[in-house]
Amino acid sequence: MSTASPLIIALDYASLDAALCMADRLDPSRCRLKVGKELFTRSGPDVIEALHGRGFEVFLDLKFHDIPNTVAGAVQAAAEQGVWMVNVHAGGGRRMMEAARERLDRRGLTMHLIAVTVLTSMEEADLAEVGISATPAEQVERLALLARDSGMDGVVSSAWEARRLKELCGADFLKVTPGIRPGFAAAGDQRRVMSPADAMSAGSTHLVVGRPVTRAEEPMEALAAIEAELAAG
Ligand SMILES: O=c1ccn([C@@H]2O[C@H](COP(=O)(O)O)[C@@H](O)[C@H]2O)c(=O)[nH]1
């Protein structure tokens, strides 16, 4: 089932059972689901099949970063499992991203293919430590333009960069933003955070929300509070 909701709930769980327990409380008309490294490493493609069986569209957040041929093969495998969206690291470079795009196009596979720019857990000092002497905003812009020119459908960034990315890359370019924190949630390990309503006003097209819902005492109430905030604008 496709949904008009911008919400993507991150199922960061250590077992398939725990992830499906949460999925069974959610409604595919109200959100999409994200499967990341922990859950996929534990459960493999079974989790994708189980979520599809429950009617959810799935963002497979494995952030592929490898040589072009390897990434193209991984992206093809994701598309053949029918996932709605997959991502690669823009830092893998133009040839890597182009190889992924070409592989999908040549096989007639349709799936959103996006690139991670700068992780929302990073700030300027973290970039400096890995040898990047730019602010997160500058680095996101640089990688987003490279991603667009390499055939990506959009990027993962924080919502702080969404407004500028809309100006640079247009409204149709997907701006998938984790680090979403409603007023009631702690930032935790995230650094570049924003509230759901502010993120949408800034130009995010999709909001990735994990712990504020999945670790809430009442996950459905937390989700409803986020939906109410979005509806109020
Ligand atoms: O830059 C990034 C890229 C991916 N993520 C993922 O999003 C969720 C966020 O979860 P929260 O619990 O809401 O912090 C998580 O699965 C990350 O792997 C990200 O946070 N930042």
The ligand as an ORCA input file, in Angstrom:
! r2SCAN-3c Opt
* xyz 0 1
  O      22.168     10.560      8.652
  C      21.469      9.613      9.075
  C      21.150      8.514      8.305
  C      20.362      7.536      8.823
  N      19.883      7.605     10.082
  C      19.005      6.514     10.571
  O      17.724      7.051     10.895
  C      17.229      6.489     12.095
  C      17.021      7.553     13.106
  O      16.578      6.978     14.305
  P      16.256      7.828     15.631
  O      16.002      6.773     16.651
  O      15.040      8.666     15.321
  O      17.459      8.672     15.937
  C      18.232      5.413     12.515
  O      17.777      4.177     12.019
  C      19.522      5.803     11.806
  O      20.279      4.666     11.439
  C      20.192      8.687     10.850
  O      19.769      8.793     12.026
  N      20.970      9.675     10.320
*
